[in-house]
Amino acid sequence: MDPALRFGVQLSAREVMEVALWLERCGSEFFRFLSESQERTGLRRFYLRLMGMEMEHENQVLQWLRSAPSEKPDKRAFDETLTDREYLSKLKKAMEAHIFPVDLNFITKLEEFTCPEDAVPLALKIKEQSHRMYRWLSRFQLSPEAAQVIESLIAEEEEHVREIRKIYRSAG
């Protein structure tokens, strides 16, 4: 189903890119948190590598946003105070809950990781979910430039998933 029909709101290219930027920042912060909470050098390096991947993507999206014309939010007819920004907040919250584990079980499990190979399934899941989100975002009507950035992010997420799977296979 088309995302605009499913949610009843059409996102602009700029809004899609704002969501992409937010997603990359969340990923970067998540892997930074994991690296800082880790005393084992191998695990810390692994998380820092993943954080670097997210930061590269963040820079790509930022470049597009800086070069794109600014947009004035549209007001909705049913309520003059709504501008779709509330929708973006809800969308981001749903994506965050879907991609990044934050419950107590997750924190407890982190302490069991002793080497990068232990963390690979978690990293793989996060990257696969990010990839799915970019695929979903690509279905919105985008300018050619925004579509190109999203397609580039999809390709890079696919490459990262392959890299992480390779690490996992070599460990097992």
Secondary structure, DSSP 8 states (H G I E B T S, - for coil): --HHHHHT----HHHHHHHHHHHHHHHHHHHHHHHHT--SHHHHHHHHHHHHHHHHHHHHHHHHHHHS-------BTTBTT--SHHHHHHHHHHHHHHHS--SHHHHHHHTT--SHHHHHHHHHHHHHHHHHHHHHHHTS---HHHHHHHHHHHHHHHHHHHHHHHHHHHH-
